[in-house]
Amino acid sequence: MLSKRVVIVGSSFAGMTAAIELKEKLGDRHEIVVLSKDDQFLFMPSLIWVPFGLRAAKDITFPLAPIYKKKGIEFIHTAVTEIDLHARRVVTEDGESPDYDYLVIATGPTPNYDAVPGLGPYSGFTHSIFTLDAAEKAAAAFEAFVNKPGPVVIGAVQGASCFGAAYEFLFNFAHQIRKHKLEKKAPLTYLTAEPFLGHFGMGGFGPASKLATMFFRKLAIHGETNAQVAGIKPGEIHLTDGRTFPFAFAMLAPPFLGVDAVRELKGVTTPAGFVQVNDYYQIETFPEVFAAGVAVAMAPPDKTPVPCGVPKTGYLSEEMARVVAHNIAAAILGEKMVALAPGAIDAKCVLDAGNTGMIMTSDHFLEPRDHAWLIPGPEAHWAKLAFEKYFLATRKRGRV
């Protein structure tokens, strides 16, 4: 059997899982190469705590190179600028152009702050928790907010998909308001494109709407659903229906795009730049090319008055990557591939709320489901803390 080269672009939840699983399945006979613009792994679920000083970069990152070296996987710290599907090669910012027998696109997303005028922490007026740099900027703003409090607006604009993180940040912010005794000075509003609370971009999840409504009532949070943001100015969020919401601090989840190199692929991606794959996670017209994680296109399960994207969790990304690793190994070794649509993968999620939260689990990520269980209570907060420690400890040792 001739040696094959598998190139993996990206090294977050999906990319790292795919690389290590493939190495374990294929051994040293075949070559695994990982290309990543980041040389550190970032545990993104913990970014919700960075603005409150509860986590720093050193707490939720670790270097990738030593792990891959230990596993016998080639790791190249570089950004991919072009993917040539016909020539079976990728081009990096360093001018290198490694070829591949099999390719895994695990590039994740990039925030689209240009979707709404005034959105985002760079050229806009709102904060973000979806990159480490943005979360650190939010930390400085939160410190200033505590000294000069006022109205708080948190939520997700039209086309956003990461609703879970928005809810987590909302409830953690409410917890911090209580800790700092600012309840009378900092009214809290949740603006969301969702048609109802607890929709999550998934069409709902069991009794999530009922529980979310209960949390909102208990914490005196005002919720605005079907909200479409027209634009943001300093201290003001303007909706398309003419209403204005003032703020002293605001965090609105943006829509996501595929990264530039993937968005430029023709005929195999959505307009937003996410890869269209079959249930084997292959591009139909290029079956040697696979995708996993947030880079994969997922259609919304329901039509909503205001557009909502589908969330893609770290767990979902890892499970996609396991299927990809199995199928590439199967193709190389002459074994049977497996099909598993993203919506048919089971769901496991912990929504943190500062000192409480919700544990969410179901047999399928999207409907139809046989069960969707939610367990509210302080055990959810402790579960999230414990999982963070477990995940970082195992991944630092190259275990997936």
N, C-alpha and C positions, 0 to 999 in steps of 0.2 A: 504494500500500500504506500502510495506517495504521500509525503508529508504535506499537510495543508496549513495554511496560515489564516487565522481568524483575527480580524482587526475589530476592536471595540472602541467606539468613539463616545467618550463620556465615562465618568467614574463616580457617579453618585449611587443611589440605591440600586438602580437597575444595572448600570455598567459594572460596578464592583461585584455584584452577585453573579452576573453572567460570566465574568472573567474567571472567578474562583471556581464556580461550578463546572465550567468547561475544562479547566485545568485538571480538576479531579476526575472528570469523565474521560479525558483524552490522554492524560499523562504527558510524557516528554516527547512523544513521537510527533506531535503536532505543535505548531507555534501559536501562542496567544499573545497579542500585542494590544496594549491599552493606550489610547491617546486621550489626554485630558488637559483642558485649559487651566484646571485647578490642580495644585500639587497637595492640597489638603482635602480630606473628607469633612464635610459639614453636616452635622446632625440637625437638619432643618426644623424638625418638630419643636426643638427647644428655642427657636428664635423668638417665640412669643414672650419669653421671659427676659430677653436681653434688654428691652427698653426700661425695665424696672430694676435693673442692676442685679438681677438674680442669676444671670449667667454672663460670662465673658467669652470671648473667642477661644481662649485656651481650654475652657470647660467642655466645648462641644465640637472641637476639631482635632484631627490627628493626621500626620503625614502619610501619604499613600505609598511612596517609593519603597520604604522598608518592607511593607507587607507584600508587595508584588515581587520584590527581590527574593524574599523568603519562599514564595510560592513558585518561583521559576517562571514568572510572567514578565515579559518585557513591558516596561512603563516609560512612556515618553510624555514629558510635561510640555505640551504645546497645544495651541488652538488649531482646529481644522477649519480651513477657509473654503474648501471646495470638496465636493464628493462627485466623482465621475463614475456613474453607474455603468456606463458602456465599457469603459476601459478597466473597470474594477480596481480603482485606486482612489486614494484620498490625497488632498494637498494640504500641507500645514503652513502656518505663518512663517516657519523657518525655511520654506521653499522645498522641503522634502515631499516625496510623493510615494509613500509605501503602497504596494498593491495588496490585494487580498483574494483569497478563495471564498471566504465568507465574511460578511460585514454585519456588525450589530450597531445600530444607531440608538444610542442611549444618552442623547444630548440634553434632555430636559427642556425647560422653557426659558424664555426671557420675558420680563414684565413689559407690558405695552402701556407705558404711561402716556403716550401720545393719543390714546383712545379718547381721552376727555381733556379738554383745555384746563390747565391748572392742576392736573393730577400728578402726584408723585413727589418725592423728596429732593429732586435735583433741579428741575426747572419749574416745578409746581409748588403747591402750598399744603399738601397733605403728606403724611408719613406712610411708611411701608415696613412690613416685617418679613419680606420674602427673599431678601438677601442679607448677608451679615452686615455689609456696609450700611444699608438702609436701616436695619434694626439698631445699629450703633448711633446713627443720626437721631433716631426716635428716642434713644436713651437720653441724649442731651436735651431734647425738647421736653421730655417728661419731667426732668429735673427742674427746668424753667417753669413748667406748668404747675408744679406743686407750690412754687413760690408765688405764682400769679394764676390761680385757677379760674375756670370759666366753663362754658358749655363744651361738651365732648361729643364728637360724632365719629362713630366707627361703623364700618360696613363693607359693602362690595358693590362696585359699579356694574352696569350692564355688560354682559359678556364675560364677567369674572367667573372663576370656577372654584377657587380655593376658599369656599365658604366656611369650612371647619375651622381654619386658622383665624378667620375673622371673628367667629363666635368665641373661640378661645381667648383671643386678645380682648374682646369685649368684656367677657366675664372676669378675666384677670384685671382689667382696668377697673371694673366695678369693685373688685376686692381691694385694689390699691386705694381707691377713693375712700373706702370705709376705713382702711388702716390709717390714712392720713386725716381722717375726720373731715372730709370735704363734701359730704353728701349735699349740704345746702348751697354749696358754691359751684358744684360741677354737675349739672344735670346731664344725663347720658342718653343719647339717641343712637339707635341702630338703623342705618339706611341700607336697604338691600334690594337687589334686583329680583330676589326670590318672590314667588307668588304668595307664599305663606312662610311663617317662621318654621324652621326645621325642614325645609325643602332640600337644602344642601346641594342643589343642582342634580339631585338623584331622584326627583319625584317624591321625596319624603323617605322616611325610614321608620317603620313601625309607629310607635307612639311619640316620636321625636317632636312633632309639632305641639302636642299637648304638654310635654315636659319643658320645651323651650318657652312656651307661653307662661308656664308656672314660674320658671326662672326669671323671666322678664318682670312679672308682677311682683315677685318677692324682692327683686333688686331695684325696683322702680325705674326700669329701663323703658323708654318709649321706642316702639318698633314701627318702622315705615317700610312696608313691602311694596313690590312693583314700582320701586323708585328708579327713575331714570335721570341720571345726572347730566345737565346741560353744560355746566362749567363750574370752575372753582376759582374764587378770588381770595385775597388775603382775608381770613376770618369769615368767609361766606361760601356755602355750597348752594348752588342754584339748580333746581330740578326743572325738567322740561315742562311741568305743569304750572310753572311760575312761582312755586314756593321757594323760600330761602331758609336755610338753616345756618345760624351763626355758630362759630366754634372758636375755642381757644386752643384745642388740640383735635386733630382729625387723622384717622387712618382709614383709607378706603382701599380694599383689595382691587388691583388692576386686572384686566384680562391678560392672558398670556399669549405669546407667539412662539412658534418654533424658532430655533436659533438660525442665524443668517444662512449658514451653509446648507441647512436642511430646507429652509424656506425657498431657496433658489432652485431646488429640484423641481423639474417640470413633470406634470402628469401623475405624480405619485403622492402628492401631499394635498391637504386642504388649503383654502386661501390663507388661513392663519399659519400654515407651515408645519402642520402635524402629519405624520406619516400614515398613509392608509395601508393597512395590512389585513391579511386574512386571519382566520382563527389559529393558524400556526405561527402567526406574527411575521409572516413573509410578505414582501411586496410581490403581488401576483406576477407582474411582468419581469421581475428580477428576483427569482426564488432563492438566490444565494444571499439576498439582503434581508435582514431581519430588523425589527425595532422593538424596543421595550421601554416601559416607564412613561413619563409625561410626554415624551416625543410621539407616542402613539395617538392617532386620532380616535376619539370616541364621540359618537353622536348622542345628543341629549335624549333621555328616555321619554320626555314629554315636551309638548309645545307650551311655552310660557308667554304671558303678555309682554314681558321684558326679557330679552335673551339672557340665558344662563348657561354657562359651560358645565362640563362634567368634571367633578374633582377626581384627582388621581393621587392616591396616598402613597406613602413609602412602602407600605405592605403590598399594595396592589402592584407597584412597580417591581418589587422583588419577585413576586409570584409570576409576573409576566416574564421576567428574566430567567427564572427557573425553567419555564416552558421553552424559551428560546435556546437555552443551553442544552436542554434535552434534545431538541429538534436538530440543532446543528451537529451535535455528537451522533445522533441517529443517522443523519444524512452522510456523515463521513464514514461511519462504521457499518452502514448498510442495515440499519435497524428501523423500526417503525416510529414515525413521528406521531405526536399527539396534538389534538386540537382542543383549545380551551379559550373561548371568547372572554375578553376582559370583564364583561358584565356577569359572566358565570363564575368568576373567581369569588371565593368567600370573602367576607368583609370583617376586618378586625380594626377597631379604632378606639382611642381613648380621647375624649374631649375634656380638656382641663378647664377648671373654673376658679383657679386660685387656691381654694382650700376644699373644693369639692369638684364635681364633674359628672360625666356619663361614660360608661363603658358600652360600646356598641359592637354587636357581632351579628352576622347573618350568614346563611348558606350561600347566597349570591350577592354580589356587589350591587347589581341592579335588579329590578323586577323582571320576571316573576320570582318571588322568594317563598320558600316554605316556612321560614321563620326570620324574624328580625327582633333581636332582644336588646333592650337598653337597661342598664343598671345604674341608676343615679346614686350619688352619695360621695362621702369623703374618700372611700376606697378607690375611686377613680383617680383622684389626685395622687394618691400614693402609688397606684399602679403606673401612672405616667412617669413618676420619678424613678420607680424601680426599673421600668423598661428602658429608660434613658441609660441608666448605669449598665444594665445587661447588654444593650445593643453596643455601646461604646467599648465595653470590655471584650466582647466576642469579636467584633470587627477589627479591633486593634491587633488581634491574634490571627486574623485572616480566616475566621470562621463565619460562614454564612448559613 
